[in-house]
């Protein structure tokens, strides 16, 4: 063996091995070309290290338990969130029928409200709202002939803030976070407090963007438009809204102001509940897919581990039999 080692050393000196080989050897582990796809083996070994496989199997198993628990929690909260969504639509739908919903109205002062979640691991609902928000801002900028057009942005949710602050930081006027961490969901009181802060941002029309809940596996990006009292007053003068109703007072401005504020709070409350239900449904689907993927990976790792263990046992048996044959000979 000593002579063989000296021969290998002289061969290495003659071949003058370059630095990339040395770096691979220093790394300790590389992907084994002859091993199963996705398995990791020590450099120069024929089979994956059983200790590494055991550690990987343990970590993947723990991940599968966590994702399964998150799926069950989201499923348990989804039913209650769905009931709250159906109840909140009773506030928003009548106001939309009364005052209308005109997303293409051309006014100088435009406000966009993006409703997102505070937590991740819920699919693409937050990125969808961010894309629709950018598209809405671009459409409003290119819309009509209104002079001195101004775009302002209000963001609800930490995930939306992280995504939109990159390219829209100059027009962000307000950010509200941690509103989705309440297990019971946002109340109308909380939505009214946020609406009071939004009213302080001067605007003619507010476009509220959220994910409308359709089912546990489906949601629809939605833009709801809420006009200010001044815009509604002009629309009343032009005709088309509130013509079927009789107003006792001659001055309808206070009534329109109250209705505009209530509509903003109702639409905001409905949008927050719709987005929360969509978040729970998307998280349930995402965690279900993650659990299935983790189980499939665990099965592959278990198969690789059993093959490696069987190969080691076979090698030991061959060595024992060879040694016994050598002693008998």
TIROMI-902906 format. One line per field, with one value per residue (C-alpha): residue number from 0; x, y, z. Coordinates in Angstrom, 2 decimals. Layout:
// residues N
nr <- [NUM, ...]
x <- [X, ...]
y <- [Y, ...]
z <- [Z, ...]
END
This chain:
// residues 329
nr <- [0, 1, 2, 3, 4, 5, 6, 7, 8, 9, 10, 11, 12, 13, 14, 15, 16, 17, 18, 19, 20, 21, 22, 23, 24, 25, 26, 27, 28, 29, 30, 31, 32, 33, 34, 35, 36, 37, 38, 39, 40, 41, 42, 43, 44, 45, 46, 47, 48, 49, 50, 51, 52, 53, 54, 55, 56, 57, 58, 59, 60, 61, 62, 63, 64, 65, 66, 67, 68, 69, 70, 71, 72, 73, 74, 75, 76, 77, 78, 79, 80, 81, 82, 83, 84, 85, 86, 87, 88, 89, 90, 91, 92, 93, 94, 95, 96, 97, 98, 99, 100, 101, 102, 103, 104, 105, 106, 107, 108, 109, 110, 111, 112, 113, 114, 115, 116, 117, 118, 119, 120, 121, 122, 123, 124, 125, 126, 127, 128, 129, 130, 131, 132, 133, 134, 135, 136, 137, 138, 139, 140, 141, 142, 143, 144, 145, 146, 147, 148, 149, 150, 151, 152, 153, 154, 155, 156, 157, 158, 159, 160, 161, 162, 163, 164, 165, 166, 167, 168, 169, 170, 171, 172, 173, 174, 175, 176, 177, 178, 179, 180, 181, 182, 183, 184, 185, 186, 187, 188, 189, 190, 191, 192, 193, 194, 195, 196, 197, 198, 199, 200, 201, 202, 203, 204, 205, 206, 207, 208, 209, 210, 211, 212, 213, 214, 215, 216, 217, 218, 219, 220, 221, 222, 223, 224, 225, 226, 227, 228, 229, 230, 231, 232, 233, 234, 235, 236, 237, 238, 239, 240, 241, 242, 243, 244, 245, 246, 247, 248, 249, 250, 251, 252, 253, 254, 255, 256, 257, 258, 259, 260, 261, 262, 263, 264, 265, 266, 267, 268, 269, 270, 271, 272, 273, 274, 275, 276, 277, 278, 279, 280, 281, 282, 283, 284, 285, 286, 287, 288, 289, 290, 291, 292, 293, 294, 295, 296, 297, 298, 299, 300, 301, 302, 303, 304, 305, 306, 307, 308, 309, 310, 311, 312, 313, 314, 315, 316, 317, 318, 319, 320, 321, 322, 323, 324, 325, 326, 327, 328]
x <- [0.00, 2.88, 4.32, 0.89, 0.52, 3.98, 3.07, -0.17, 1.73, 4.27, 1.45, -0.26, 2.97, 3.43, -0.15, 0.08, -3.55, -5.01, -6.66, -10.34, -9.88, -8.34, -11.22, -13.74, -11.89, -11.80, -15.53, -15.97, -19.11, -20.24, -23.16, -22.43, -22.89, -23.65, -26.02, -29.74, -30.90, -31.05, -28.80, -25.57, -22.47, -18.98, -16.34, -15.06, -17.68, -20.06, -23.05, -24.62, -23.64, -26.26, -25.75, -26.48, -29.53, -30.85, -30.47, -32.18, -35.02, -35.56, -35.66, -38.04, -40.30, -40.43, -41.27, -44.12, -45.54, -45.38, -47.04, -49.77, -50.49, -50.63, -53.05, -55.36, -55.31, -56.12, -58.94, -60.47, -60.41, -61.64, -65.26, -65.64, -63.94, -66.27, -69.34, -68.02, -67.42, -71.00, -72.31, -70.08, -71.35, -74.69, -73.08, -71.12, -73.52, -76.41, -74.02, -72.54, -76.04, -76.95, -73.81, -72.40, -68.92, -67.00, -63.33, -62.70, -63.79, -61.26, -60.42, -57.29, -56.70, -56.57, -55.97, -55.20, -55.57, -53.83, -55.01, -52.50, -51.64, -49.06, -47.94, -46.52, -46.77, -50.10, -49.43, -49.52, -52.31, -49.97, -48.01, -51.33, -52.51, -49.14, -49.35, -52.92, -51.93, -49.09, -51.36, -54.06, -51.59, -50.33, -53.88, -54.94, -51.86, -52.69, -56.44, -58.36, -57.40, -57.63, -55.11, -52.64, -53.29, -51.90, -51.57, -51.38, -50.99, -52.10, -50.94, -52.53, -50.33, -46.62, -46.23, -47.67, -45.40, -42.32, -43.26, -44.55, -42.01, -39.36, -40.78, -43.69, -42.04, -42.47, -46.30, -46.90, -48.81, -49.79, -49.00, -51.03, -49.68, -50.61, -54.33, -54.56, -53.01, -56.34, -57.73, -61.33, -60.62, -60.85, -63.91, -65.97, -64.61, -61.02, -61.94, -63.64, -60.54, -58.40, -61.00, -60.77, -57.02, -57.52, -60.01, -57.25, -55.37, -56.95, -58.51, -61.43, -61.68, -60.33, -59.72, -59.53, -57.74, -58.18, -58.71, -62.38, -63.02, -64.74, -63.80, -61.06, -58.97, -60.05, -59.92, -60.43, -58.45, -61.01, -60.95, -63.73, -64.17, -65.36, -65.97, -65.75, -68.74, -67.73, -67.61, -70.96, -72.48, -71.38, -72.76, -76.09, -76.27, -75.58, -78.20, -77.93, -77.59, -80.10, -82.72, -85.20, -84.89, -86.39, -84.13, -85.99, -83.24, -82.35, -78.62, -77.63, -73.93, -73.98, -75.89, -73.42, -70.48, -71.92, -72.73, -69.25, -67.57, -69.83, -69.27, -65.50, -65.63, -68.03, -65.98, -62.75, -64.20, -65.49, -62.16, -60.21, -62.48, -62.45, -58.67, -58.32, -60.59, -58.60, -55.39, -56.62, -57.83, -54.58, -52.52, -54.51, -53.84, -50.16, -49.56, -51.36, -49.02, -46.00, -47.01, -47.39, -44.00, -42.34, -43.81, -42.63, -39.16, -39.16, -40.06, -37.16, -34.75, -35.94, -35.37, -31.88, -31.10, -32.23, -30.15, -27.09, -27.58, -28.10, -24.96, -22.94, -24.28, -23.48, -19.94, -19.38, -20.67, -18.35, -15.38, -16.24, -16.63, -13.42, -11.53, -12.87, -11.93, -8.42, -7.98, -9.18, -6.84]
y <- [0.00, 2.37, 1.77, 2.37, 5.64, 6.78, 5.89, 7.92, 10.89, 10.84, 10.56, 13.62, 15.61, 14.56, 15.45, 18.84, 18.96, 22.47, 24.55, 23.84, 20.18, 21.25, 23.60, 20.81, 18.55, 21.27, 21.76, 18.25, 17.28, 17.41, 16.00, 12.39, 11.78, 8.10, 8.60, 9.16, 12.58, 14.99, 12.89, 14.20, 12.05, 12.67, 13.50, 10.28, 8.07, 5.78, 6.21, 9.09, 9.60, 8.01, 10.61, 13.46, 11.60, 11.11, 14.81, 15.75, 13.30, 14.74, 18.34, 17.50, 15.61, 18.62, 20.91, 18.59, 18.73, 22.54, 22.97, 20.47, 22.38, 25.70, 24.16, 22.95, 26.34, 28.17, 25.73, 26.21, 30.02, 30.09, 29.22, 32.03, 34.48, 33.46, 34.15, 37.59, 38.36, 37.49, 39.71, 42.66, 42.61, 43.79, 47.17, 47.62, 46.45, 48.88, 51.83, 50.84, 50.65, 54.06, 56.08, 53.96, 52.58, 54.36, 53.32, 55.30, 58.68, 61.38, 63.72, 65.69, 64.13, 60.34, 58.06, 54.34, 52.06, 48.66, 46.04, 43.24, 40.88, 41.14, 37.52, 35.47, 31.81, 32.47, 32.06, 35.02, 37.18, 39.98, 40.07, 40.12, 43.21, 44.89, 44.24, 45.55, 48.60, 49.47, 48.94, 51.16, 53.95, 53.83, 53.80, 56.78, 58.70, 58.15, 58.67, 61.73, 65.38, 66.47, 69.17, 68.99, 65.29, 63.88, 60.22, 59.23, 55.76, 54.23, 50.71, 48.31, 45.35, 44.73, 42.62, 45.32, 47.92, 45.76, 45.28, 48.73, 50.85, 49.87, 51.86, 53.87, 55.35, 58.93, 58.80, 56.77, 58.90, 56.34, 52.75, 50.67, 47.29, 44.52, 44.76, 41.09, 39.61, 39.67, 36.12, 37.38, 39.56, 43.34, 44.91, 47.74, 49.98, 49.31, 49.88, 53.17, 54.36, 53.61, 55.34, 58.44, 58.57, 58.04, 60.91, 63.21, 62.48, 64.96, 63.20, 63.31, 59.56, 56.62, 53.32, 50.41, 47.31, 43.93, 40.23, 39.30, 35.88, 33.39, 29.98, 28.29, 27.94, 31.03, 34.80, 37.75, 41.04, 43.83, 47.63, 49.43, 53.17, 55.60, 59.21, 62.18, 64.32, 67.05, 64.61, 63.09, 66.58, 67.31, 63.97, 64.76, 68.05, 66.27, 63.64, 59.91, 59.23, 59.73, 60.95, 58.40, 59.68, 62.82, 64.92, 67.04, 69.59, 72.05, 71.70, 68.10, 68.61, 67.32, 64.22, 63.53, 63.99, 61.48, 59.02, 59.32, 58.69, 55.74, 54.27, 54.53, 52.75, 50.06, 49.35, 49.33, 46.94, 44.61, 44.73, 43.87, 40.90, 39.73, 39.90, 38.05, 35.23, 35.03, 34.93, 32.02, 30.07, 30.67, 29.70, 26.49, 25.54, 26.53, 24.59, 21.55, 21.59, 22.09, 19.14, 16.89, 17.97, 17.38, 13.89, 13.05, 14.30, 12.27, 9.12, 9.70, 10.35, 7.22, 5.14, 6.61, 5.97, 2.32, 1.80, 3.29, 1.15, -1.99, -1.23, -0.84, -4.13, -5.91, -4.52, -5.70, -9.18, -9.40, -8.37, -10.97, -13.74, -12.71, -12.70, -16.12, -17.51, -16.07, -17.72, -21.06, -20.81]
z <- [0.00, 0.72, -2.72, -4.28, -2.39, -3.53, -7.10, -6.92, -5.47, -8.30, -10.83, -9.35, -9.63, -13.24, -14.24, -12.46, -11.25, -11.62, -8.94, -9.86, -8.85, -5.58, -4.89, -5.54, -3.16, -0.52, -0.76, 0.58, -1.32, -4.94, -6.83, -7.69, -11.40, -10.96, -8.03, -8.16, -9.36, -6.42, -4.14, -2.65, -2.15, -0.72, -3.29, -4.82, -3.13, -4.98, -2.68, -0.78, 2.85, 5.06, 7.76, 5.34, 4.04, 7.57, 8.32, 5.07, 5.69, 9.16, 7.90, 5.04, 7.44, 9.77, 6.86, 5.83, 9.37, 9.42, 6.03, 6.93, 10.16, 8.27, 5.77, 8.54, 10.30, 7.05, 6.29, 9.75, 9.41, 5.82, 6.56, 9.09, 6.74, 3.91, 6.08, 6.98, 3.30, 2.37, 5.17, 4.20, 0.62, 1.97, 2.75, -0.46, -3.19, -2.39, -2.28, -5.62, -7.13, -5.69, -6.44, -9.24, -9.88, -12.66, -12.74, -15.94, -14.53, -15.45, -12.55, -11.57, -8.14, -8.18, -5.21, -5.49, -2.45, -2.69, -0.19, 0.45, 3.30, 6.07, 5.81, 2.99, 1.98, 0.31, -3.40, -5.75, -4.34, -3.25, -6.50, -8.40, -6.50, -7.09, -10.85, -11.06, -9.00, -11.39, -14.40, -12.84, -12.12, -15.71, -17.09, -14.96, -16.03, -19.71, -19.31, -20.54, -20.69, -17.05, -16.20, -13.31, -12.87, -9.60, -8.59, -4.94, -3.44, -0.14, 0.75, 3.25, 4.18, 4.65, 1.50, -0.72, 0.86, 0.19, -3.48, -4.42, -2.56, -5.11, -8.02, -6.53, -3.44, -4.69, -4.68, -1.49, 1.01, 3.63, 4.67, 7.16, 8.31, 10.78, 9.97, 8.89, 12.04, 13.88, 13.81, 13.73, 10.71, 10.31, 11.90, 10.43, 13.19, 12.12, 8.47, 9.40, 11.25, 8.18, 5.99, 8.18, 7.56, 3.83, 3.68, 4.94, 1.69, -0.71, -3.70, -6.13, -6.79, -4.82, -6.61, -4.15, -5.48, -3.79, -4.52, -4.67, -3.13, -5.45, -4.01, -2.02, -5.17, -7.12, -6.62, -8.95, -8.86, -8.51, -8.73, -6.82, -7.42, -4.73, -5.82, -3.47, -2.52, -4.99, -7.91, -6.92, -6.72, -10.29, -11.44, -9.75, -11.61, -14.89, -14.04, -13.84, -10.11, -7.32, -9.80, -8.48, -4.91, -3.38, -1.16, 1.39, 2.00, -0.72, -0.08, -0.71, -0.02, 3.62, 2.50, -0.32, 2.06, 4.53, 1.76, 0.23, 3.59, 4.37, 0.90, 1.32, 4.69, 3.38, 0.25, 2.25, 4.83, 2.12, 0.27, 3.41, 4.16, 0.54, 0.43, 3.75, 2.55, -0.70, 1.33, 3.45, 0.41, -1.45, 1.60, 2.02, -1.62, -1.42, 1.80, 0.36, -2.66, -0.39, 1.79, -1.25, -2.62, 0.75, 0.98, -2.54, -1.71, 1.51, -0.43, -2.84, 0.01, 1.81, -1.32, -1.76, 1.91, 1.68, -1.44, 0.22, 3.35, 1.29, -0.74, 2.46, 3.84, 0.56, 0.59, 4.16, 3.33, 0.31, 2.46, 5.12, 2.55, 0.79, 4.09, 5.02, 1.62, 1.98, 5.38, 4.07, 1.10]
END
